[in-house]
Amino acid sequence: MKHWPLFAAFPGLEAALQPEALAALPTPVEAIPALGAKAWIKRDDISHPVYGGNKIRKLEFVLADIRRKKSRHVITFGATGTNAGIAASMICRDAGLPCTIITFPQPETATVQQNRKWLQHFGAGLQARSSLWQAVLSFYLHPGRLRSDNYFLFAGCSNPVSTFGYLNAVFELREQIEAGLCPEPADIVVAVSSASTLAGLNLGVALAGLKSRVHGIRVAAEKLGPFAACTPAVVEKMQSDALRFMQTQGVHMPAFTLPAVNMDGTYFGSGYGEGTEKAAQAMRIMTQASGLPLESTYSGKAAAAFLDRLATATQPVLFWNTFNSRPLPQEQP
Ligand SMILES: Cc1ncc(COP(=O)(O)O)c(C=O)c1O
């Protein structure tokens, strides 16, 4: 199977994007028999041999952009237990680029503690701020904005090129369906926060001609002060930016209907990083059924939605697992 089946469908795109192969692709798609015949999982938790999760697919395209812009220092922001920051600092370390992460506090959990070790392991330069607002201000008003060799990467490694990572992922899934490795899912369930994963999946499903319906399970606040942060409109903008980019590159696209962005906020609970009883229960069930670790900020809330959907499903349902399952190198068995 190809690493970027997206380019087989749209050959004009490769030269424009020139991604770097960082991920171990395709990621497996597997049944979860303990949850019944309709339950499937896409294993982006092992998207990289050292640290997996959903950021690696995005970073293939982001690193190419960093190189195109000749940037020499990556600056991003995220919560103290940022998975995106871990992935970015790993890729930066491997590319010989310093990575600075401006952090804001989140509820302390075992995953957050473990993630601190990961960040240290990859040599991330951490600058702690006392609130999300302080971190956002430090990011946007950073004195380094005046230097052209700094690359400012939005939280969650989401930016216009990152959407192509998950567009490609859908074409990868289509190849797996065509190869008979899994049925075409009626529903795909995924966590949504900085949103380019959902944007890529939703647009990808349309461009790849799949009938699956993508359900983004919102795990971040809809607004950051007066600004829209995690809303369908934000996802729609990412989709249309990606489409416009394809059009400007002269990529020939089939006629397609873009499905409405489907975002479900009912699993969010009281705030970003705040656990919910449903998520805790889903984490226990999923770990027992699949052997995979989940966490309470993203994948646990998405898993709760997946299990609810599965309970009444008549067609296959796919849980897109976005949380790394590789052990910290010094803790490997
Ligand atoms: C484990 C995990 N799942 C899901 C997401 C959400 O992905 P996105 O930010 O593209 O919406 C994140 C983002 O930080 C994450 O770390």
The ligand as a Tripos MOL2 file, in Angstrom:
@<TRIPOS>MOLECULE
LIG
   16    16     1     0     0
SMALL
NO_CHARGES

@<TRIPOS>ATOM
      1 C1         -4.9050   12.3600   21.5670 C.3       1 LIG1
      2 C2         -5.5690   13.4130   20.7480 C.ar      1 LIG1
      3 N1         -6.7060   13.1200   20.1050 N.ar      1 LIG1
      4 C3         -7.3720   14.0310   19.3690 C.ar      1 LIG1
      5 C4         -6.9070   15.3200   19.2450 C.ar      1 LIG1
      6 C5         -7.7100   16.2930   18.4420 C.3       1 LIG1
      7 O1         -7.1710   16.5050   17.1750 O.3       1 LIG1
      8 P1         -7.3240   17.9390   16.5220 P.3       1 LIG1
      9 O2         -6.5140   18.8770   17.3720 O.co2     1 LIG1
     10 O3         -6.8080   17.7980   15.1440 O.co2     1 LIG1
     11 O4         -8.7660   18.2850   16.5600 O.co2     1 LIG1
     12 C6         -5.7260   15.6850   19.9010 C.ar      1 LIG1
     13 C7         -5.2370   17.0710   19.7640 C.2       1 LIG1
     14 O5         -4.5670   17.6590   20.5060 O.2       1 LIG1
     15 C8         -5.0300   14.7130   20.6770 C.ar      1 LIG1
     16 O6         -3.8950   15.0060   21.3250 O.3       1 LIG1
@<TRIPOS>BOND
     1     1     2 1
     2     2     3 ar
     3     2    15 ar
     4     3     4 ar
     5     4     5 ar
     6     5     6 1
     7     5    12 ar
     8     6     7 1
     9     7     8 1
    10     8     9 2
    11     8    10 1
    12     8    11 1
    13    12    13 1
    14    12    15 ar
    15    13    14 2
    16    15    16 1
@<TRIPOS>SUBSTRUCTURE
     1 LIG1         1 GROUP 0 **** ****
